[in-house]
Amino acid sequence: MFCNSCGTEVSEFAKVCPNCGNPTVKIETREVLGTKWADFLGYFYFWIGCLFNLFGILKLVELSGQSSEFFSGENKLSGYINLGIVLGIVFIVLLAVAAVAIINRKSNAGKLVCIVFGYEFVMTLVLLIYGSSVVGVSTGQASDGFRMILDIVLIFVNASYFDNRSDVFVN
């Protein structure tokens, strides 16, 4: 075997050339996978989600009319709106925590992303069930079903995505 750099004959077991010191065997390098999806989630998508949910919460508060009769529970719709407000606040916190974990390349970022999409699925389901059984009004739309299916798909996609990049998210 000959050195690729200087042409000196070297033993086939030599790892470096005794003449020039360059490696004689090909050093395997692992391809670093991209993080565009994670960056999109952490820098844009989750923060936009926070804003949209904040607007939704403000709309629910506006809908409540801020009357004492509303918050006393005399109105069936009050429980639904209060539940929506609480679930929305928790969702905003989850989105923000996951976004910060992605930006800081935390090792738990993938789990947090899956929790976000799982929570969104459960939150939608709870509001649909509560709305139809307690309030007696169907609160669901076709987009809710689509979103719930998408949440399940995104849990699996993100679990795989972050598992493949476990060397990037190590803090």
Helices and strands as residue ranges (DSSP letters): H 36-40, I 41-45, H 46-64, H 68-71, H 76-103, H 109-130, I 131-135, H 142-164
